[in-house]
Amino acid sequence: MTTAYLDHAATTSVLPEVVAVVVRELERLGNPSSTHGPGRRARSTVEESREDIADALDVHPTEVIFTSGGTESDNIAVTGTFHTRRTADPARTRIVTTALEHHAVLDQVEHLVATAGADVTWIEADADGVITPAAFEEALRGDRGPDDVAIASVMWANNEIGTVQDIPALAEVTRGLGVPLHTDAVQALGQVDLPLAGLGRGSAPDLVALTGHKIGGPVGTGLLLAARDQTPAPAQRGGGQERGLRPGTLNVAGVAGLATAVRYAVSHLREHAARVGGLRDRLISGALDIDPTIRVSGPWEPGDLTHRLPGNAHLQIPGTDSDALLYLLDATGIACSAGSACTAGVTRPSHVLLACGVPEDLARGALRLTLGRTSTEADVDAFLTALPEVLDRARRARAAS
């Protein structure tokens, strides 16, 4: 039986308010593309939800595109923009991104390299996973200038080590060079400020991927925020829904639940960040007190809610393997992870840690502990109580292997 759930970055509990809204809409009938009464009512729910999300995020309703989640949003933004920009100018074959990205971006970039003639410029990160504007501009300019760049993509907040990038500063760089900027903000929503006003202008990015199940919304719901001048090529066709970028019958219940979750995440951001940030600091400090050889991945200073996600603690534990740590912690009722749940079952060191220059041997002992709305002091107590024996057993297992 799980006594402490410390994997909120993988997914978090659905808000009671969201459950109520979804159940209400599931009991109603109507396809939002139909013109009869039930269809118009369903369409009204969709558009009211779109307007509510736009208001909460300070964007225009036409910039809100409903998807099935962050992965689909990332795919539409990166692949669609690459194809549109390259069709308009065949010289634009280059993608500028980082080795820290979620596989929803990395795998798609690799696919474009293999099938569409794309080239990649990798931006160098520092040891904390930070991308500086100077490093970003250097990568964009490359050897021949930025005119061959189709798209740049930098994650707003890293899903593994919690590093928060200065996306407004990076957006100003791309704006000056005429390159669209996509950012995966899946982990950032509800934890840090997302200045999105004027999407595609000034210091706001052009394309933003978000999802529902990280903020108490339904699984299978997500958003692509796309500035009005952005026209990614669609991956699917049929029906023309969502600016033609994501055709198909809209999930009215999911959309309504997502709007409720987004509004809640934005309106409760300050208190949520302060509360889980305090839990995070106590967890990290307690782990370091137990074993001073443990390293914290990414930037961390107690009380800092800006440069690191408030709910993220990522530890590198010398002399251990992540698999053993996770198994032993799970046996004590503590649920956590080594990194992204999207690559669960893959027993290789984190590509994020390796990109930050962490030695492979140390990266093998990574542990990600993430806190959310339902996290408590008791969850932290349970982890810290179990940690000494878990470390001892994990190190003995590593030594014997």
Number of C-alpha atoms within 10 A of each C-alpha: 9 12 14 22 22 26 24 25 26 18 17 23 15 19 19 12 14 22 17 12 18 21 13 13 19 14 8 12 13 18 18 22 15 13 13 11 13 15 16 16 18 24 20 14 18 22 18 16 23 23 18 18 25 21 13 16 21 15 20 19 19 16 23 23 20 28 25 22 21 28 23 22 29 29 21 24 31 27 22 20 24 26 23 18 23 20 13 9 13 12 13 21 23 23 24 24 26 24 21 28 22 23 17 17 28 19 13 17 23 15 14 20 16 11 9 15 10 20 19 18 17 15 21 20 18 14 16 21 25 21 23 18 19 11 15 24 18 15 21 28 16 16 8 8 13 20 17 21 27 28 27 27 23 28 27 26 27 27 27 31 29 28 25 26 23 18 25 17 17 23 26 18 20 23 19 10 16 14 21 22 28 27 27 28 24 28 28 25 22 23 27 23 13 17 15 19 16 15 22 22 14 18 20 23 30 27 28 28 29 29 30 29 25 25 30 27 32 27 17 16 24 27 26 28 30 25 22 16 10 18 17 21 19 20 14 13 12 10 12 13 16 17 16 18 24 24 18 15 11 20 20 24 23 27 31 26 28 31 26 23 26 25 20 19 21 20 13 13 17 15 11 20 21 17 18 25 25 18 25 25 20 17 20 23 16 18 21 15 12 15 15 11 13 19 17 20 25 25 18 22 9 12 13 15 20 17 18 26 30 28 29 31 26 23 22 23 24 18 19 25 24 23 20 18 25 22 17 19 23 18 13 18 17 24 21 25 27 27 25 19 16 12 13 10 8 10 12 12 21 21 19 23 26 16 18 19 15 19 12 14 12 19 26 23 26 29 25 24 27 30 26 27 18 13 19 15 14 12 19 22 15 16 25 20 14 15 20 14 13 22 21 12 16 24 20 13 15 13 10 7 6
